[in-house]
Amino acid sequence: MLAIAAAQFALYEAALRIWGHSEAAPAFQALFMPDPIVGYRLRPNARTRFVTAEFATDIAINGQGVRDDRDIGPKPPGEKRIVILGDSLVLSVQVPRAQTFCQLLEDRLNHDAGPVRYRVINAGVQGYGPVEERLFFHEIARAFQPDLVIETIFVGNDAEEAVTSAPRLRGAARPMGEALSDSIVTRLRRLVRRSMVLQVIRLRIVSVTDRLSNVAAPPEPPLQSYAATPAPRIAEGLRISRESVEAIVAEAAASGARTMVMLMPARFQVDDTDYGHLKQAVEQSHGVLVRDGATQRFDEALAPVAVPRFDALPALKAALPGPDVFFQQTVHLTPRGHAIVAQALDAFIRRQGL
């Protein structure tokens, strides 16, 4: 029976890998490598083609480990650089690099820049939160010699991510047991992430446990960031996020760079149908969903940090009705969504004199 089960597992795994269409596919997972400080990062010079039912994208990682067709060397005279930190909403594997808001912003800035040339560096990494972005900037991105750093906050789950990743900030000072436990968990997560069969099983387990959970339970992550009365860890995550942003601001300022924050919304904050489904699900669990609650909380939490804050939500809302600005099977921007964000971000940068 064990032999049959193993053979079936191997057969299903092989079939799903050939079919692709998942971030668990080996070709996609090959984009990442372990990092002793940040946890993981994009693998320098990695290449892959990512295909799903909604899109097909060629992805290239340069020698410095960011999504770019060119390496990042010393800054030439007359060049201004913008480094955009963030998670998968910045990396944007769903669209070609030329259609990401990072590249579109660079194109807009260079349209009438005169002798000055702008280079916008996409420093987003799938799954990062404020803590990883702080560490990544310190270890990698500050060497890109930015003139402006844009820290992108995904309001949907960055408070949760900050709490989970906070122990990384202690580095070598972490207790041995905690570091070992974190290493084991990381290895297990990596194993699940690399197996398409285990990914499917994980999703099924989550679906079943959600249905069987106590009906009086509050909304689970990432919706706790939008709950009328969130769990205490959300306040802790907002505090850690603010401290991470402050650290990026200080380190950028030490090298002569300015910093701004960009708040990116979740899809249901823009999509009425998506919001209706989530609202109903939360109410069935006797919870209250505040549609823009996470955006408001991050805006208030980051108010003491003396840097400009750009909220992408109003521009995305104003673009509707019309073609979708988010893909329907993911939480990521469509090419139209990227174009809207790039236009609004360009206007904000100019208004703020950044």
PyMOL commands that set and color helices and strands:
alter all, ss='L'
color gray80, all
select helices_A, chain A and resi 2-19+26-29+88-91+97-99+101-111+130-139+141-144+158-173+176-194+196-212+223-226+232-254+267-269+272-284+293-301+313-318+335-351
alter helices_A, ss='H'
color red, helices_A
select strands_A, chain A and resi 32-35+39-42+47-51+56-60+79-86+117-124+148-154+258-264+309-311
alter strands_A, ss='S'
color yellow, strands_A
deselect
rebuild
show_as cartoon
